[in-house]
Amino acid sequence: ITLTDGELAGAGDDLTINANITSIGGSIALNAGDNIAQSTGTLIETQAAGETITLTAASADSGDGIGAVTQTGTAAIQTNNGDVTITGTDDITLNSVVAGSGTIVVTVAAGLIGAIVESGVDAGVDLSGATIDLNGDTGIGTAGNALEIAATTISADNTTSGVINLGNTSGADVLATSLTTITGDITFTQAGGGSLTVTLATTTTSGDIAITNDGSLTVTTATAGGAGAGNGDITLTSTGTGNNVNVDSVTALGDTVTVTSGGAIEESGADAAADIVAATIDLNASTGVGTLATLEITGTTIYIDSSGSGALDVDSLATGPVLVTSLTTGTAGGSIESGTITFDQTGGFSLTVTTASTQQGSIAISNDAVLTVTTVTAGV
């Protein structure tokens, strides 16, 4: 099935869907010179396995730049494990797109003013497919309203500016290959118990990055803003007992990186390079930091605490004087929690440690320059 409303100069070349469109054995292609609007209560559906649905606003655009795609109310798009491709030049507003094991690709043409947002404000899943690829221009979701998705392979990128705010649901392992914007915050929250691996998350000029999962979390590369202070903090969180946070290259120059783990905080792969770089580094674990291999960090103000049993093994690669205000294990209280502390600094700058303590475990602190320690308590 192919429906086309051709393009003439100026507005008004719209395609409006007021009734169901069903293909029993083939694909569906809907093209409009300007906007595509799908009314509430309507369903665009392919029933044969693997057949696709394509919506193209601003098809053969004459240059007026008009090309929104809008689902209102309960409007829905569904395939039988076939791909769905939606393209426009203005805002793309979606309520329900379901592709099964297929791929959903949503694109606002680069350089034009358009965001990818949900229709209304609710907690229901807006896009569901094995792979979801979102390409916005001025945003994906809004600051106060996440776009809800369900997928195991995800990419979400803005070509100019705007936030990325996504809520993913998955009980299986998830790979987010790219979460990028020029200016704007990135918020990615996952529920369902599956692990989450983020290969790349970047705000080029400015913007905070916050990634949360109720399973384990691995972040390969995350970079917030430029080099100046105030350009972007990074917050990484795993909830649930035993769910580690693994990091490889997490950078917020001049700002703060905060990592909170329901398990341990580990480096992703063993190497000598800094795994976390920021002005302030705040690490909060349940079962240790650097227990599998030494975690390397570069910061000027550092907090490292583990509430339960588990060692702290951290190397500070100093580029200036360093203040460690808290270096503790076994902070949860109750039963005795065991865990040693090893903190080694290189770089030739002073190191000041305000508090270092264990409930049960030895403490070793070294520096290749001046070392000042205020309070150290090693439990039996």
Summary of the structure (lengths in Angstrom):
residues: 380
radius of gyration: 24.7
end to end distance: 75.8
largest distance: 81.9
contacts: 1505
relative contact order: 0.06
helix: 0%
strand: 55%
